[in-house]
Amino acid sequence: MAGAGAYIFSVAVVAIIVIGILDVLTNFESNSCEMTYMFEQPEYIRVPMKKNVSKSFPRYELYIYGEGFYAKSIKNLKLEGIPVLFIPGHGGSYKQVRSLGSVALRKTEMSAQKDQFNYFSVDLNEDLSGIFGGVLWEETEFVHYAIQKILSLYKNAQNPPKSVVLVGHSMGGMIARALFALPDFDSQTVNTIITEATPHQGPVMALDRNLKHFYRTVNEHWVKYKNSTLSHVTVVSTGGGHRDILVRQGLTSLNDIVDSSRSVSTCTMSVPRAWVSTDHQCAVWCKQMVLATKRSMFNIIDKDAKQISTDPDFRMSVFKHHFLSNPTSTNYYAKWRQDIKLDTSKKWTLKNEKSWKLSQDSISEETYFAIPLEEENVDEVVIVSNSPQVDWVCACKLKDNEERCSTCKNLSPRAQLIPPLNSNKKVIHLNLKDEGLQNMSHVVVIFPPTPHGVIIVAEVYDSMGRHLVNSIPGLFEIMVSFPESVMKGVMVLDLNEGSSYYRLRLMNLNNVVKAYTATLLVSKCKDEKPVETEGSVLHFNIPWVNEDIYKYMKYGESGSLSLKLQSGPTDDYKDSIVINMYLDPTCEYQLKILASLKEMFGQFVRFYGTLIPAYCVAILLMSLTYQLKSLAGAGECPSALQSIIWAWKPLRVAPIAMILQFVLRHEAVQPYLILLHIPTVDGALLIKQGIWFRGAHMILYLVGFGIITFHAAIVNTVIQIASRILGFLFGWCPVTRLGHILCLIMVVVAGVLSLLFCGAIGIFISYIICLIQVLKLCYQSGKNNDARLKSKFHFFFVLFLTWMWLLILNAPALIIWVKNVQYTHSLADDPSRISGFLGSTLLFIFLLCDTPFSGRSAFKMVGYAVHMLSILLLMYGVESVFRVPYFALIGLGAVALPVVAQELAAKFSRRPKTE
């Protein structure tokens, strides 16, 4: 690729990435969460732990939440009630328990049984556990002691609890599950876990080996024991959907970790009576989700024991009702009435129209709206209603010589709530060919008297004309038809006038990068005074992840809904993505689906952005390969930009990595890898989540090339300008050996600090020294026009770019060290210690020796070794990002070996011979 072409390509790649980042950060619905309020002064009462626990965990504390009179009553810590422990996550505060605790208190005051929940919360010092795994087992151990302490507070209770309900936000959910992997943890002390925005499948970004090891240990334990010692535990996991830019939805799933009969995985956008997307922090205070959580917790109480039920099947049934498929009621019904007795004195209204709508301000008497089912060429019924009655729809067989039914079969449990919030609207779909409906003559909608708005929309129809199947064009077709695919649409459907429902099954929406916008255009609405909650609803259903995304539009208004996956399709995926359209029969509609390039870029950043660092460093290693081969041949080091442009061809790296990964994943090879202690190649989680594809290495390598080219060009420009300014200001200062010695001393200090305190400190100091060296060489090479100085500048410039990535990838360790330096001066389980010391040592060698000219005779072989390292990096460092610095340092170490060897050989050769 020519220089100009490389620059244009890099600008295009960076522009795509920037657009994608902006889409991820801004392109989502406005925050529809309502605030939770407290009506009395909140108090966080410290619960003293045993002395040995406080000494072992000086940074952590346990609190109990209270308000007003209740807070005064629990200060003596003699408790009656049901214990709940809130575990905050990454950077989270123990005070985030307030929303759940306050709502629980209000519900207790309003409930007839006066069931009391006692909310505890652990203060984990707001540890950044999502980017630093060194604290996770420490936090887990403390939570273990906290549970023991909590249960000890109920010794004199009338109904002492035997277990504690755990609510974990973010990494707090992982800590809740990690408890069961502790060897001395009594698994019977926890039977219910509710997690909010927790990345169960794997870390958002595996920045250190401790984080990766924590996940592997916990998830392997749950997979191994989920049907034995963990079979009594029920786990609920909710993800925040589009607004959560920290933890994407797919990572919150419990699939293949917790048994499906003991787990619920869903999205807040799908939860009945919530239907909101929550950002990462909002997940703990969003009123709609807090209410759904508290309703479920009150419903799983055993009324006799006054504690959480020990029946996991019962708890699962409750959780599914509140988090997955609520037919109509805020309360859980274990048993629904099989038959409904119809009062013959009430009004019976026969609706013979195939499609009809009732919309009025109120209804004065209970009315039965009967829909005949004996029409020809019809096989489906859809009904939308806001009837306040729980048992609101049924089917009956009208007997001969009867004008109305006296009893009917209850169909209400088949219904599903739909938006808008607080409208009590629900929908039921009936297939007339289903067993139990074939012999029925009427479907009856029951509506009690109410002073509020009344809405019923019903239609009997032929599914052949309403249940449509269409294929979404792929990425290639979108590019070929651009800009029509974006401006005019890839699909336009004119919906029949008078219709109340359409179903569109979308084929080929099987890639997380694909993104479209479905727009429902409304025209010619006839009602002049519609009921407030009238309107239309788009429902986007992705069945393999229990994901239902809704868009409600008021009567006469148009609206749009994003069509994009939040997790990849599973192995048994069968083109089952569906758009349900609930329409008002008094309006005319058109559905238009447009390709959305902006959202496609956003999807790419959301799913693949965390993988890019490995490819960027691989490009730098390949550019170093070219420099080494050039030094071995012509004796000159080409510029960083020339080297990077040479490295652009992915065929030198990506296909080899793909082939080797395929071989190493083969079942026949696995036993030998285990025998030789060779780690598993990266990508297993990506494949499991359905987001990896064959050409991913090639595409991401090119993206990495574009980013590094742009990065190098910008940094080079800044260095050129800065060196000239500094040269102008300090050019009169003589270049002395003292300055060089001071730099060497600082590098030695960096190495010592890496070992004693934190490796990231050494990396930061080395980065500054490397920057000084680059600025000096840039100024000297420009002033003297010396080819040797230019070669040194070009080599150290690539070294500087590599150091920038080392600093970025090890920055979390530095942040954690600064945050905890008041407790300990040395960072325990420091993932950057080896990198800091090794990096300082290598920089010392490069500064001390005549780099890159010493040992250049061996650079050709070293170049091949560095080339192989870049291939291995794509095999082992794409998902396990913590390995990337090691690959970079091993590559630089390979360069340092011949440099040191030649310097030592030259030193010994200069010694005088002795007789």
C-alpha positions, 0 to 999 in steps of 0.5 A, spaced: 500 500 500 502 506 497 504 512 503 498 516 500 493 510 500 495 508 507 494 515 510 487 515 506 485 508 509 487 510 516 483 516 516 477 512 514 478 507 519 479 512 525 473 516 522 469 509 522 471 508 529 470 515 532 463 514 529 462 508 532 464 510 539 459 516 538 454 511 536 455 507 542 455 513 547 449 517 544 445 513 540 440 510 545 433 512 548 433 517 553 433 515 560 426 513 562 427 510 569 423 513 574 427 515 580 426 512 587 425 516 593 425 516 600 421 519 605 425 519 611 432 520 613 436 514 610 441 511 615 447 506 614 448 503 621 455 500 621 455 492 623 461 491 627 465 485 625 470 480 629 477 483 630 480 478 626 476 479 620 477 487 621 484 486 621 484 481 615 480 486 611 481 493 614 478 496 607 472 493 608 465 494 612 458 491 613 452 496 614 445 495 615 440 500 612 434 504 615 430 510 615 426 513 621 423 509 626 425 503 623 433 505 623 432 506 631 429 499 632 435 496 629 440 499 632 441 494 637 442 489 631 437 484 634 433 483 628 427 480 626 425 479 618 428 476 612 436 478 611 438 481 604 445 483 602 447 488 597 454 487 594 456 493 590 460 492 584 466 495 580 467 502 583 460 501 587 458 504 593 455 501 599 450 506 599 447 504 593 443 499 597 438 505 598 433 504 593 432 497 594 432 498 602 427 504 601 422 501 597 422 494 601 420 499 607 414 502 603 412 495 601 412 492 608 408 498 611 403 497 605 402 490 606 397 486 610 402 481 612 408 486 614 413 482 611 420 485 613 426 485 609 433 487 613 437 490 607 445 489 609 450 492 604 458 491 604 463 497 603 468 494 599 472 501 598 469 502 591 474 497 589 475 497 581 474 490 581 472 490 573 479 492 571 483 489 577 482 482 579 487 482 585 481 484 589 476 479 587 478 473 592 479 478 598 472 481 597 469 474 596 472 472 603 469 478 606 462 477 603 463 470 606 464 473 613 459 478 612 454 472 611 456 469 617 455 475 621 448 477 618 445 470 620 448 471 627 444 477 628 438 473 628 439 467 633 433 470 638 429 471 632 422 468 632 423 465 625 430 465 624 433 465 617 437 459 614 439 463 608 441 470 606 438 473 599 444 476 595 443 482 590 449 483 586 451 489 582 456 489 576 462 485 579 458 484 585 454 479 582 460 475 580 462 475 587 455 472 589 457 466 585 464 466 587 462 464 594 460 457 592 467 456 590 470 457 597 472 451 600 469 453 607 463 456 604 456 453 606 452 453 600 445 452 604 446 459 607 444 462 600 439 460 595 437 466 591 441 471 587 439 477 583 444 480 579 444 487 575 448 488 569 453 483 571 458 480 566 457 473 568 460 470 561 467 473 562 470 480 563 469 486 559 476 486 558 481 481 561 486 486 563 490 481 568 491 474 569 487 474 576 481 477 573 481 471 567 483 466 573 477 468 577 472 467 572 475 461 570 475 458 577 468 461 578 464 459 572 468 452 572 465 450 579 458 452 577 458 448 571 461 442 574 456 442 580 450 446 578 446 439 578 448 437 585 450 442 590 448 448 587 441 445 585 438 449 590 440 456 588 436 460 583 439 466 580 436 472 576 441 476 571 438 482 568 442 486 563 441 494 561 440 493 554 443 499 549 444 504 555 449 500 558 455 502 555 460 498 560 457 491 560 454 489 553 448 485 554 451 478 551 456 478 557 450 478 562 447 471 560 447 465 565 447 460 559 451 454 559 453 456 566 447 456 571 442 450 569 436 453 565 431 450 570 435 454 576 436 461 572 433 467 569 437 471 564 433 477 561 434 484 559 431 490 562 428 492 556 424 486 556 422 486 563 414 486 564 412 493 567 419 496 566 421 496 558 427 501 559 434 500 558 438 502 564 445 505 564 450 501 568 449 505 574 442 506 573 441 499 574 441 499 582 436 505 582 431 505 576 424 505 579 421 500 574 426 495 575 427 496 583 419 494 583 420 488 579 425 486 584 421 487 590 415 484 587 418 478 586 422 478 593 415 479 596 412 473 592 417 468 594 416 468 601 414 462 605 408 465 608 408 459 614 416 460 615 416 467 614 422 466 610 424 465 603 421 459 600 426 453 600 422 450 594 427 452 588 421 451 583 416 455 586 422 461 586 423 460 579 416 460 577 415 467 581 422 470 577 419 468 570 412 471 572 416 478 574 422 478 569 420 474 563 412 473 561 407 477 566 400 475 563 397 481 567 398 482 574 403 485 579 402 479 583 404 472 582 398 467 581 401 459 583 394 457 580 389 460 575 382 458 575 381 453 569 374 455 568 370 462 568 363 462 570 359 468 566 354 471 569 348 471 565 345 477 568 351 481 565 351 484 558 353 480 552 355 483 546 356 479 540 362 482 535 361 479 528 366 484 525 373 480 523 376 487 525 374 491 531 375 496 536 372 499 542 375 506 545 371 510 550 372 514 556 369 509 561 364 503 561 358 503 566 357 495 567 360 489 566 360 487 559 362 480 555 364 482 548 363 475 544 368 474 538 365 468 533 370 463 531 366 460 526 368 464 520 371 461 514 379 462 512 381 464 518 386 461 523 388 466 528 385 471 533 389 477 536 386 481 542 389 487 545 385 490 551 386 494 558 381 490 562 383 491 569 380 484 571 385 478 572 381 473 568 379 477 562 379 473 556 376 466 555 373 461 550 367 457 550 363 453 546 356 455 545 351 450 545 345 449 541 339 453 542 343 458 547 344 465 546 350 466 550 355 462 554 355 460 561 362 458 563 368 458 559 375 456 559 380 461 562 385 463 557 388 469 561 395 466 563 397 466 555 396 473 555 402 478 555 403 485 558 405 490 553 407 498 553 405 503 555 407 503 562 401 503 567 396 502 561 395 495 563 395 493 556 396 486 554 395 482 548 393 475 547 395 471 540 390 464 539 391 459 534 385 456 532 388 450 530 391 449 537 388 443 541 383 446 546 380 451 541 378 447 535 371 446 538 370 453 541 365 457 538 367 464 541 372 468 545 370 472 550 373 479 553 371 480 560 370 488 561 368 490 568 365 497 570 371 502 570 371 510 570 377 510 566 379 509 559 377 503 555 381 500 549 379 493 546 382 491 539 381 485 536 381 481 530 380 474 527 384 473 521 388 468 516 395 468 518 397 467 510 396 474 509 399 477 516 405 472 518 410 474 513 417 472 512 422 476 509 430 476 508 434 482 510 440 484 505 447 482 508 453 487 508 455 486 501 448 487 498 448 494 503 454 496 500 452 495 493 446 498 493 448 504 497 446 510 498 439 507 497 439 502 502 440 507 507 436 513 504 430 509 501 430 503 505 432 495 504 424 493 505 418 497 505 411 494 506 404 497 506 400 494 511 392 493 509 387 498 512 383 496 518 389 491 520 390 490 527 396 486 527 402 483 523 408 479 524 414 479 520 419 474 521 426 476 519 431 472 515 439 473 515 439 477 521 445 473 524 451 477 525 452 482 531 455 488 526 448 488 522 444 494 524 437 496 521 432 501 523 424 499 523 420 505 522 412 505 522 409 511 518 402 512 520 397 516 516 389 518 516 387 516 523 380 517 524 379 517 531 378 525 533 378 523 541 383 517 542 384 514 549 390 516 552 394 510 552 391 508 545 397 507 539 401 502 536 407 498 538 413 495 535 415 489 538 422 486 536 423 479 539 430 475 539 428 468 542 434 465 544 436 470 549 429 472 552 430 479 549 424 483 547 424 490 545 418 495 545 417 501 542 410 505 543 407 510 539 402 514 541 395 514 537 397 518 530 404 518 531 410 515 527 416 511 530 422 508 529 426 502 533 433 499 532 434 492 529 440 490 532 443 484 536 445 485 543 448 478 543 450 473 537 446 467 535 447 460 538 448 454 535 441 452 534 439 459 531 434 458 526 432 465 523 427 466 528 427 473 529 420 477 529 417 484 529 410 484 531 406 490 529 400 492 534 396 497 530 390 501 530 385 499 525 383 506 524 389 508 521 393 506 515 401 504 516 407 503 512 413 499 515 420 501 512 426 498 514 433 502 513 440 500 513 444 504 519 451 504 517 452 509 523 449 503 528 453 498 524 459 502 526 457 502 533 456 495 533 463 493 531 466 498 536 461 495 542 463 488 540 470 488 537 473 494 540 476 491 546 480 486 541 483 491 537 489 492 542 492 486 540 492 487 533 495 494 534 501 491 538 501 486 532 502 491 527 508 494 531 511 487 532 511 486 524 514 493 523 519 492 528 520 485 524 521 490 517 526 494 521 530 488 523 531 485 516 533 492 513 538 493 519 541 486 517 541 487 510 542 495 508 544 497 515 539 502 515 533 502 519 527 505 515 522 510 518 516 507 523 511 509 518 515 506 512 515 500 517 508 500 518 506 501 511 510 494 510 506 491 515 499 492 512 498 485 509 494 481 513 496 475 509 503 475 513 499 474 519 492 472 520 491 466 515 497 463 519 494 464 526 487 462 523 490 455 521 494 454 527 488 456 532 483 451 528 488 445 529 489 447 536 482 447 537 481 440 534 479 435 539 485 430 537 490 435 539 487 437 546 490 432 550 497 433 548 496 441 549 494 439 556 500 434 557 505 439 555 501 445 559 500 449 553 494 454 554 488 454 550 488 459 544 483 465 545 477 466 542 473 460 545 468 465 549 467 469 542 465 463 539 460 461 544 457 468 544 456 467 536 460 474 535 466 470 532 467 469 524 472 466 519 474 473 516 475 476 523 482 476 524 483 479 517 478 485 518 481 486 525 488 486 523 486 491 517 483 496 523 489 495 527 493 497 521 489 503 520 489 505 527 497 505 528 498 508 522 494 514 524 497 514 531 504 514 528 503 520 523 500 524 529 505 522 534 510 523 529 508 530 527 507 532 535 514 529 536 517 533 530 514 540 532 516 539 540 523 537 538 524 543 534 521 548 540 525 544 545 531 545 541 530 552 540 529 553 547 534 549 550 539 547 543 544 552 547 545 546 552 551 542 551 549 534 550 553 531 556 554 524 558 551 526 565 545 527 562 545 520 559 547 517 565 541 520 569 537 517 564 540 510 565 539 512 573 532 513 572 531 507 568 534 503 574 530 507 579 524 505 575 526 497 575 527 498 583 520 501 584 517 496 579 519 490 584 518 494 590 511 498 589 508 497 582 510 495 575 506 500 572 510 506 576 516 503 572 513 503 565 510 510 566 518 512 568 520 508 562 515 511 558 518 518 560 525 516 559 523 513 552 520 520 550 526 524 552 530 520 548 526 520 542 525 528 542 533 528 543 534 523 537 529 527 533 532 534 534 539 531 533 538 527 526 534 533 523 540 538 525 545 534 523 542 530 517 546 524 520 543 517 517 546 513 523 542 518 528 536 517 523 536 510 524 536 510 531 531 515 531 526 511 527 528 505 532 526 508 538 520 511 535 517 504 534 520 503 541 516 509 544 509 507 540 510 500 543 511 503 550 505 507 549 501 501 549 504 498 554 502 504 559 495 504 556 494 496 558 498 497 565 494 503 567 489 500 571 494 497 576 497 504 576 490 507 578 489 501 583 496 502 586 494 510 587 487 508 590 490 504 595 497 507 597 494 509 604 493 502 606 499 498 603 505 501 599 506 495 595 500 493 590 499 485 592 498 481 586 500 486 581 499 484 574 504 489 571 510 488 576 513 483 571 512 488 565 515 494 569 521 490 571 522 487 564 521 493 560 525 497 565 531 492 564 530 492 556 530 500 556 536 500 560 540 495 555 537 499 549 540 506 552 546 503 554 548 499 548 549 502 541 542 500 539 540 498 533 547 497 530 550 492 535 548 485 534 545 487 527 548 481 524 543 477 528 537 481 526 534 477 520 533 471 525 530 475 530 526 478 525 523 472 523 522 470 531 518 477 532 514 475 526 512 469 529 511 472 536 505 477 532 502 470 530 502 467 537 499 474 539 493 473 535 492 466 537 493 468 545 492 475 546 486 477 542 481 476 548 486 475 554 489 482 553 493 481 559 498 477 555 499 483 550 504 486 554 508 480 555 508 479 547 511 486 546 516 485 551 518 478 549 519 481 542 523 487 544 527 482 549 529 478 542 532 484 539 536 486 546 539 479 546 544 480 540 545 487 542 548 485 549 551 479 546 555 483 541 557 489 546 559 483 551 563 480 545 566 487 543 568 488 551 572 482 552 575 482 545 578 489 547 581 486 553 589 485 553 592 478 552 595 476 558 601 471 557 
